[in-house]
Amino acid sequence: MSTIRYYPLLNAAFQINIGSETFSFARIKNISEIIEVETVQEGGNNWTVHNLARPISSSHKLILERGFLVDGGCDPGLTAGSRVYDVTIMVMEHGKIKKTYSFKEGIVTRWEISDFDALQGQVIYNTIEILHNGLSEGKPK
């Protein structure tokens, strides 16, 4: 009889594909799916409520952060107002894809560089926000 071992997957190895290009980022935030619900009380039954999913009323936001590059501030095509297609985030372990998250289309709504502060001596970060219609979770191919 074999024993199944469950262990946490480290989040240090990941990459993101945007279209046919592969990018590396130091941090990816807001990988989530949220639904809005409406609570409705059933008529004549005062001790029970029903939670109904509401139509989506806002876009999801993916935030990408990485160290500012010496050869340029932003990757070509990842500037505010540009559209991105076929975005896939791949969580890796030992060079193998363990989990994927993807969406078909989005728009870059913010491109920002962290504050310049000569007294702190910190890495300058480039932040990119992409609005999209929702992530799909998948297994490796």
Secondary structure by P-SEA (a helix, b strand, c coil): cbbbbbbbbbccccccccccbbbbbccccccbbbbbbbbbbccccccbbbbbbccccbbbbbbbbbcccccccccccccccccccbbbbbbbccccccbbbbbccccccbbbbccccccccccbbbbbbbbccbbbbbccc
